[in-house]
Amino acid sequence: MKTESFEKSISQNVTLESACKKSGDCIVEVMEDTSILMQKDDADMLFPKFITNTSSKVIKFTYTQKMAQEAEDAQYKEEVIFEIPSQENTLFYENDNLQKVKLIHGRFCYCKGAAGYFKITEGRLSIKNGKLQLDFKNNSVPQIIDSLELSY
């Protein structure tokens, strides 16, 4: 299992406990004092806007698949983004309640009609004793990333 640490703030860090797929690179970002405002573009596609909010923080996980350099339009990336209360140490949400943390999954590739951000309403998120566990399913498009485990 591959474990990586990423800087969260000057005094804290977050560790990716779940394995990053061998075919790609994984990055975890924790945006302190931030909230997600869901918006739609002219094509009615969902996208997150990040705004200042001292009572919450946003966790963003990005998986970028390694591709052959010579392949045109062969980029593939997935993102998992959600918002949790800054001071909350214990949380549990399941299925439709995942939207209480504004959980979205993004898929970005040259795959017409199967890319963009999607609200997640199937799965479970738990936070307890500094451990975060997320398992989810995107019923709108295929996905590579379906679980995430962090400690902080």
ChimeraX attribute file (.defattr): number of C-alpha atoms within 10 A of each C-alpha:
attribute: neighborCount
match mode: 1-to-1
recipient: residues
	/A:1	9
	/A:2	10
	/A:3	11
	/A:4	15
	/A:5	15
	/A:6	14
	/A:7	13
	/A:8	17
	/A:9	11
	/A:10	6
	/A:11	6
	/A:12	9
	/A:13	14
	/A:14	19
	/A:15	17
	/A:16	21
	/A:17	18
	/A:18	16
	/A:19	14
	/A:20	18
	/A:21	15
	/A:22	11
	/A:23	10
	/A:24	14
	/A:25	13
	/A:26	18
	/A:27	15
	/A:28	22
	/A:29	16
	/A:30	19
	/A:31	17
	/A:32	19
	/A:33	16
	/A:34	22
	/A:35	25
	/A:36	22
	/A:37	11
	/A:38	13
	/A:39	11
	/A:40	11
	/A:41	8
	/A:42	6
	/A:43	6
	/A:44	8
	/A:45	12
	/A:46	17
	/A:47	17
	/A:48	16
	/A:49	12
	/A:50	13
	/A:51	12
	/A:52	13
	/A:53	15
	/A:54	12
	/A:55	14
	/A:56	19
	/A:57	21
	/A:58	24
	/A:59	18
	/A:60	17
	/A:61	19
	/A:62	19
	/A:63	21
	/A:64	17
	/A:65	18
	/A:66	14
	/A:67	14
	/A:68	9
	/A:69	8
	/A:70	7
	/A:71	8
	/A:72	9
	/A:73	10
	/A:74	14
	/A:75	15
	/A:76	17
	/A:77	20
	/A:78	21
	/A:79	20
	/A:80	24
	/A:81	22
	/A:82	20
	/A:83	22
	/A:84	21
	/A:85	18
	/A:86	15
	/A:87	9
	/A:88	11
	/A:89	14
	/A:90	12
	/A:91	12
	/A:92	14
	/A:93	16
	/A:94	17
	/A:95	14
	/A:96	13
	/A:97	17
	/A:98	21
	/A:99	17
	/A:100	12
	/A:101	18
	/A:102	20
	/A:103	21
	/A:104	24
	/A:105	25
	/A:106	20
	/A:107	23
	/A:108	16
	/A:109	14
	/A:110	13
	/A:111	12
	/A:112	8
	/A:113	7
	/A:114	13
	/A:115	19
	/A:116	19
	/A:117	21
	/A:118	19
	/A:119	20
	/A:120	22
	/A:121	19
	/A:122	16
	/A:123	18
	/A:124	19
	/A:125	21
	/A:126	16
	/A:127	19
	/A:128	13
	/A:129	9
	/A:130	11
	/A:131	16
	/A:132	20
	/A:133	17
	/A:134	18
	/A:135	15
	/A:136	21
	/A:137	18
	/A:138	19
	/A:139	12
	/A:140	13
	/A:141	15
	/A:142	11
	/A:143	14
	/A:144	11
	/A:145	21
	/A:146	13
	/A:147	16
	/A:148	18
	/A:149	17
	/A:150	18
	/A:151	17
	/A:152	13
